[in-house]
Amino acid sequence: MTVKAFFKSKTFVCIVVLLCIALVAGALLSIMNDLLFVDDAERVARTVNNIYGQAMDYEIVYDEQAEGQVIFAQTNDQGQETGRINNAYLLADGNYLVKSTGLQGYKQGSVSVWCVAQFANDRFVALSDVSVADYDKQTLMSKFTKSVLDGFGGNQPYDLSNHLVSGATYSTNAVNNALNVALAYVKTLEGGAE
């Protein structure tokens, strides 16, 4: 086949059409990414709004990405990390909004949760308004409803394994780890210590 014949062939036409589709799709994806992008500050503001029903000022206490290292994590008896704090924010009402990640879930996946650490007179009272932020490799996450997550623990270690989450044993383990590392972290904040 000659070069001239190749440029007139159906193969060349298909290549050109596919290239045009790829370029148009890439341009559209780029435009949509710019339009729909949600930065971290907006994500926190939306979480606060979902919890309180209104916007609220906050101060960043800890940001794992900005610090470049994990400053608060828990490990098990074998020295394996079970959970870590991702972000902590001091809200205008004196409570803390904490995002933590629990490890050792299904297929060694993770679960991240948002929770509000309620404080009164610089003393920790309880975790509340717990919600799943995101998860990796987990199944049956729909069983972790607000009533299940808020109904147990408070200011005591979490153990959801016997409470309406049957069939999601490893995912429950990751959720427990996320909540328990958040609980341990906010207890260190009592008295204004950071």
Secondary structure as UniProt FT lines:
FT   HELIX           3..8
FT   HELIX           10..36
FT   HELIX           40..52
FT   STRAND          58..63
FT   HELIX           64..67
FT   STRAND          73..75
FT   TURN            77..78
FT   STRAND          81..91
FT   TURN            92..93
FT   STRAND          96..102
FT   HELIX           106..108
FT   STRAND          110..120
FT   TURN            121..122
FT   STRAND          123..136
FT   HELIX           141..143
FT   HELIX           146..150
FT   TURN            154..155
FT   HELIX           160..162
FT   TURN            166..167
FT   HELIX           169..188
FT   HELIX           190..192
//
